């Protein structure tokens, strides 16, 4: 597919820095409204405070904050202003972090963003309640916008959450099954990751005053970016550099996650797939040598190459959605740059 023929904008890194500068003050102000019982956990989770509640000087919102950046850029792409979409950007980031707090408990992950996960510091129940508070706060922030788009934004966000929860439910159920097929694994990823990125883009387009076709195409753009992102995330869960990911090497294999490259291997009908199944479905923890062997089997069966190819294909599908819908050229270029940055991570 030919490169996107639109005017150049800022780089993806520049866009994220710009977005954080706009969103973080509003996000901090929103979180400050929470009761102290859950607000201190949220502050720790975002990286603003330590486990004792002491502010950490010079910190920024944890993570790349891709979702709020997508919201702001989508508003710009349809001819609106980023400021119009700021409540929607905060809401998208609050929903994302609600899901992270819950995911860490469900997956029993010990680290996130190079520090202990919130549930390991404050306990599982407290972390779950903090996530619930962030989800409630997301809708409060949208409602406070007092704009004509608020009702449409609410109706847009609700089905996104249903898809996100459904995807996470599937992810959990997959842990108990030995017969997960590749198509349902891709559907799970579309719900767990693609839905929120698509929702972020459609929220931005709605708050920016975009037309129906623009909203729909930007939602599709975000969904494809989300799938491409998840394919890369699953690769990082096996081969990622701990200094980059903040998680141990082979972390998804330690947890026997049915990630996309793993399921591609298990359903490949190859000797490597059969050997991986023997490792994955037996009792007891996998040792260091067995983890290395599992990663080798996924690579030799083609699971790694397939996931890399799928990531590239969904990125190209995403970029195609930016064409021929009357988007602001600079805004579309910056959406494209952010999509490439989200997908082209080191692994």
C-alpha positions in Angstrom: 0.0 0.0 0.0 1.3 3.5 -0.9 2.4 5.8 1.9 -0.2 8.2 3.3 -0.1 11.2 1.0 -0.8 14.0 3.5 1.0 16.9 4.8 3.7 16.2 7.4 3.0 17.0 11.1 4.8 16.5 14.3 6.4 13.2 15.2 4.7 10.6 17.3 7.0 11.4 20.3 6.3 15.2 19.9 2.5 14.5 19.8 2.7 12.4 23.0 4.6 15.2 24.9 2.1 17.8 23.7 -0.8 15.6 24.7 0.6 14.9 28.2 1.1 18.6 28.7 -2.6 19.2 28.0 -4.1 16.2 29.7 -2.1 15.7 32.8 -3.2 18.8 34.7 -6.9 18.0 33.9 -6.3 14.3 34.9 -4.7 15.3 38.2 -7.5 17.6 39.0 -10.0 14.9 38.2 -8.3 12.3 40.4 -8.0 14.8 43.2 -11.8 14.6 43.5 -11.7 11.0 44.6 -12.0 10.0 48.2 -8.6 9.7 49.8 -9.1 5.9 50.3 -8.9 5.3 46.6 -7.3 8.5 45.5 -4.0 7.6 47.1 -4.0 4.3 45.2 -4.7 6.1 42.0 -1.9 8.5 42.6 0.5 5.7 43.2 -0.8 3.9 40.1 -0.3 6.9 37.9 3.2 7.4 39.3 2.5 10.7 41.0 3.0 9.4 44.5 5.0 6.7 46.3 3.3 4.0 48.4 3.2 6.4 51.5 1.4 9.0 49.5 4.4 11.3 49.2 4.5 13.3 45.9 7.2 12.2 43.4 8.9 15.3 42.0 9.2 15.7 38.2 7.1 12.7 37.3 4.6 12.5 34.4 1.5 10.4 34.0 2.6 6.7 33.8 2.7 5.1 30.5 2.7 6.5 27.0 -0.9 7.9 27.3 -1.6 7.0 23.7 -5.4 7.0 24.1 -5.9 10.6 25.2 -3.5 11.7 22.4 -5.7 9.9 19.9 -8.8 11.7 21.3 -7.1 15.1 20.9 -5.8 14.4 17.4 -9.1 13.0 16.2 -10.8 16.2 17.3 -8.2 18.2 15.4 -8.5 16.0 12.4 -12.3 16.7 12.0 -11.7 20.5 12.3 -12.3 20.9 16.0 -9.8 22.0 18.7 -8.0 19.8 21.2 -9.4 21.8 24.1 -12.9 20.9 23.0 -12.0 17.2 23.4 -10.0 17.5 26.7 -12.8 16.0 28.9 -13.1 13.0 26.5 -9.3 12.6 26.5 -9.3 12.4 30.3 -12.2 10.0 30.3 -10.4 7.7 27.9 -7.3 7.7 30.0 -9.3 7.0 33.2 -11.0 4.1 31.6 -7.7 2.7 30.4 -6.2 2.9 33.9 -9.3 1.3 35.4 -8.7 -1.6 33.2 -5.0 -1.8 34.1 -5.7 -1.9 37.8 -8.1 -4.7 37.4 -6.0 -6.6 34.8 -3.0 -6.6 37.2 -5.1 -8.2 39.9 -6.6 -10.8 37.6 -3.2 -11.6 35.9 -1.3 -11.4 39.2 1.3 -9.2 37.6 3.9 -8.0 40.0 5.3 -5.0 38.1 4.0 -2.2 35.9 5.9 0.7 34.6 9.1 -0.4 36.4 7.5 -0.5 39.9 5.4 -2.9 42.0 1.8 -3.1 40.9 -0.9 -1.4 43.0 -2.4 -4.6 44.3 0.9 -5.9 45.6 1.3 -2.6 47.6 -2.3 -2.0 48.8 -4.0 -5.3 48.4 -6.2 -6.8 45.7 -9.5 -5.5 47.1 -8.3 -2.0 47.4 -6.8 -2.0 43.9 -10.1 -3.2 42.5 -12.0 -0.5 44.3 -9.6 2.1 43.0 -10.2 0.9 39.5 -14.0 1.1 40.0 -13.5 4.7 41.2 -11.6 5.6 38.1 -14.3 4.2 35.9 -17.0 6.2 37.7 -14.8 9.3 37.5 -14.5 8.8 33.7 -18.2 9.3 33.3 -18.3 12.2 35.8 -15.6 14.0 33.8 -17.6 13.5 30.6 -20.8 14.8 32.2 -19.0 17.9 33.6 -18.1 19.0 30.0 -21.6 20.5 29.7 -21.5 20.3 25.9 -24.1 19.1 23.4 -21.9 16.1 22.5 -21.9 14.7 26.1 -24.9 12.4 25.6 -23.5 11.0 22.4 -20.1 10.6 24.1 -21.7 8.6 26.9 -23.6 6.4 24.5 -20.3 5.9 22.6 -18.3 5.0 25.7 -20.7 2.5 27.2 -20.6 -0.2 24.4 -16.8 0.3 24.3 -16.7 -0.8 28.0 -19.0 -3.8 27.2 -16.5 -4.9 24.5 -13.5 -4.3 26.8 -15.1 -6.4 29.6 -16.1 -9.1 27.2 -12.6 -9.3 25.8 -11.1 -9.5 29.3 -13.6 -12.2 30.3 -12.5 -14.2 27.2 -8.9 -13.7 28.2 -9.5 -15.2 31.6 -11.6 -18.1 30.3 -8.8 -18.9 27.8 -6.5 -19.7 30.8 -8.8 -22.7 31.7 -9.1 -24.0 28.1 -6.8 -26.1 25.9 -8.9 -25.6 22.8 -8.7 -21.9 22.1 -8.8 -21.2 18.3 -7.0 -18.4 16.6 -10.2 -16.6 15.4 -11.6 -16.2 18.9 -8.2 -15.1 20.2 -8.2 -12.3 17.7 -11.8 -11.4 18.7 -10.6 -11.3 22.3 -7.8 -8.9 21.4 -10.2 -6.7 19.4 -12.4 -6.3 22.5 -9.7 -6.0 25.0 -7.5 -3.5 23.2 -9.1 -2.5 19.9 -12.4 -1.3 21.3 -10.9 1.4 23.6 -8.6 2.8 21.0 -11.4 2.9 18.5 -13.6 4.5 21.2 -11.0 7.1 21.9 -10.8 8.1 18.3 -14.6 8.3 17.9 -14.9 10.3 21.1 -12.4 12.8 19.8 -14.2 13.1 16.5 -17.6 13.6 18.3 -16.3 16.3 20.6 -14.5 17.9 17.7 -17.8 18.2 15.7 -17.1 15.6 13.1 -19.6 14.1 10.8 -21.0 10.6 11.0 -18.7 9.2 8.3 -15.6 10.8 9.9 -16.6 9.4 13.4 -17.0 5.9 11.9 -13.8 5.9 9.9 -11.8 7.2 12.9 -13.3 4.5 15.1 -12.2 1.9 12.5 -8.7 3.6 12.4 -8.4 3.2 16.2 -9.6 -0.4 16.2 -7.0 -1.4 13.7 -4.3 0.5 15.6 -5.5 -1.3 18.8 -5.2 -4.7 17.1 -1.7 -3.9 15.7 -0.8 -2.6 19.2 -2.0 -5.9 20.8 0.0 -8.1 18.4 3.1 -6.1 19.3 2.2 -6.2 23.0 2.0 -10.0 22.9 5.4 -10.2 21.2 6.8 -8.0 24.0 5.2 -10.3 26.5 7.6 -13.0 25.3 10.6 -11.3 23.9 10.4 -7.8 25.3 13.4 -6.1 27.0 12.6 -5.8 30.7 14.3 -2.4 30.7 11.7 -1.3 28.2 8.6 -3.2 29.2 9.1 -3.0 33.0 8.2 -6.8 33.2 10.4 -9.9 33.4 11.4 -11.6 30.1 9.0 -14.4 29.1 6.4 -12.9 31.5 3.4 -14.2 29.4 5.0 -17.6 29.2 5.5 -17.7 32.9 1.8 -17.0 33.3 0.9 -19.4 30.5 -1.1 -16.7 28.8 -3.0 -17.7 25.6 -1.5 -14.7 23.7 -1.8 -14.4 20.0 1.6 -15.9 19.0 1.1 -18.7 21.6 -2.3 -19.6 20.2 -1.0 -19.4 16.6 1.6 -22.0 17.6 -0.7 -24.2 19.6 -3.1 -24.4 16.6 -0.4 -24.7 13.9 -0.5 -28.5 13.6 3.3 -28.6 13.7 5.6 -30.7 15.9 6.7 -27.4 17.6 3.0 -26.7 18.4 2.6 -30.2 19.9 5.7 -29.7 22.0 4.6 -26.3 23.2 1.2 -27.8 24.2 3.0 -30.5 26.3 4.9 -27.7 28.2 1.9 -25.4 28.5 -0.7 -27.9 29.8 1.3 -29.9 32.3 1.3 -29.2 36.0 4.0 -27.2 37.7 5.9 -24.0 36.9 8.0 -23.7 33.8 11.7 -23.5 34.6 14.2 -21.1 33.0 15.3 -23.6 30.3 11.7 -24.6 29.6 10.7 -20.9 29.1 13.5 -20.5 26.7 12.4 -23.6 24.8 8.8 -22.4 24.7 9.9 -19.2 23.1 12.0 -21.1 20.6 9.0 -23.3 19.7 6.8 -20.3 19.0 9.4 -18.8 16.7 10.1 -22.1 14.9 6.4 -22.7 14.3 5.9 -19.3 12.8 3.9 -17.7 15.6 6.3 -14.8 16.0 6.5 -14.0 12.3 2.7 -14.3 11.9 2.1 -11.8 14.8 4.6 -9.4 13.3 2.9 -9.6 9.9 -0.5 -9.1 11.4 0.7 -6.1 13.2 2.0 -4.6 10.0 -1.3 -5.4 8.1 -3.5 -3.8 10.7 -1.3 -0.7 10.8 -1.8 -0.4 7.0 -5.6 -0.9 7.3 -5.6 1.8 10.0 -3.8 4.3 7.8 -6.2 3.6 4.9 -9.0 4.8 7.1 -7.6 8.3 7.2 -8.0 8.7 3.4 -10.9 10.4 1.6 -13.1 11.4 4.5 -12.2 15.1 4.5 -9.8 15.1 7.5 -7.5 18.0 8.3 -4.3 17.0 6.6 -1.9 17.9 9.5 -4.2 16.2 12.0 -4.4 13.0 9.9 -0.6 13.0 9.5 -0.1 13.2 13.2 -2.6 10.4 13.8 -0.6 8.3 11.3 2.7 9.2 13.2 1.2 8.2 16.5 -0.1 4.9 15.1 3.3 4.1 13.8 4.9 5.0 17.1 2.4 2.8 19.0 3.1 -0.2 16.8 6.9 0.2 16.1 8.1 -0.5 19.6 11.3 -2.4 20.3 10.9 -6.1 20.8 
